[in-house]
Amino acid sequence: MSAFDYGMEAGLFSSKASAKRSRSYQSSVEFRRFAQAAEAIRYAVEDMPAALLGTCSLEVAEATYSGAAIRGLYESAEFPLPRRIDATKK
């Protein structure tokens, strides 16, 4: 298995379902493009509400990573950006 390239361009998708009226739900999907995968990963873990991490999908090259995998990339010793101390406690 090859090492993850944190420097590659990445897209981050996140979705949030919200109650609308009595029994219907509306789901919104947000997309953000990042120059580096490391920036997308840090944004997903540190800046988004923790509950939304499970709805995230990170696309790097032709690979897709979801919630727990994104957290694993963030917690890796290879992660190149500085982390906030409290972000790993989310």
C-alpha positions in Angstrom: 0.0 0.0 0.0 1.4 3.4 -1.0 1.6 6.3 1.4 -1.2 8.9 1.4 -0.2 12.1 -0.4 -1.4 15.0 1.8 -0.2 17.5 -0.9 -2.7 16.5 -3.6 -5.8 18.5 -4.5 -8.9 17.3 -2.7 -12.7 17.7 -2.7 -14.7 17.5 0.5 -18.4 16.6 0.5 -20.6 16.9 3.6 -24.3 16.4 4.0 -26.7 17.4 6.6 -30.3 16.3 6.8 -32.7 18.6 8.5 -36.3 18.2 9.5 -38.7 20.2 7.4 -42.3 20.2 8.4 -43.7 17.1 10.0 -42.5 14.0 8.2 -40.3 15.2 5.3 -36.6 15.7 5.4 -34.4 18.0 3.4 -30.8 17.0 2.8 -28.2 19.5 1.7 -24.8 18.6 0.3 -21.9 21.0 0.6 -18.8 20.8 -1.6 -15.5 22.5 -1.0 -12.3 22.1 -3.0 -8.9 22.4 -1.3 -5.4 22.9 -2.9 -4.1 20.2 -0.5 -5.8 17.2 1.1 -4.2 18.1 4.4 -6.2 21.3 4.4 -9.4 19.5 3.7 -8.7 17.0 6.4 -7.9 19.7 9.0 -11.1 21.6 8.0 -13.3 18.4 8.4 -11.9 17.5 11.8 -11.2 20.9 13.4 -13.7 23.4 11.8 -16.9 21.3 11.1 -19.1 20.2 13.9 -17.9 16.7 15.1 -21.3 15.2 14.4 -20.9 16.0 10.7 -17.6 14.1 10.2 -19.5 10.9 9.7 -21.3 12.5 6.7 -18.1 13.6 5.0 -16.5 12.2 2.0 -13.0 13.2 1.0 -12.0 12.6 -2.7 -8.3 12.6 -3.5 -7.3 11.5 -7.0 -9.6 8.5 -7.5 -9.8 7.4 -3.9 -12.6 8.2 -1.5 -12.3 8.4 2.3 -15.2 8.8 4.8 -15.6 9.8 8.4 -13.4 7.4 10.3 -10.8 7.2 7.5 -10.6 11.1 7.5 -10.0 11.1 11.3 -7.3 8.4 10.8 -5.5 10.5 8.2 -5.7 13.5 10.6 -4.3 11.5 13.6 -1.5 9.9 11.5 2.0 10.8 12.4 2.4 11.7 8.7 -0.1 14.6 8.9 1.9 17.6 7.8 0.0 20.5 9.4 -0.1 21.7 13.0 -3.1 20.4 14.9 -5.2 22.1 17.5 -4.8 20.4 20.9 -8.5 20.0 21.5 -9.4 18.7 18.0 -8.4 15.1 18.8 -10.8 15.0 21.7 -13.9 15.6 19.6 
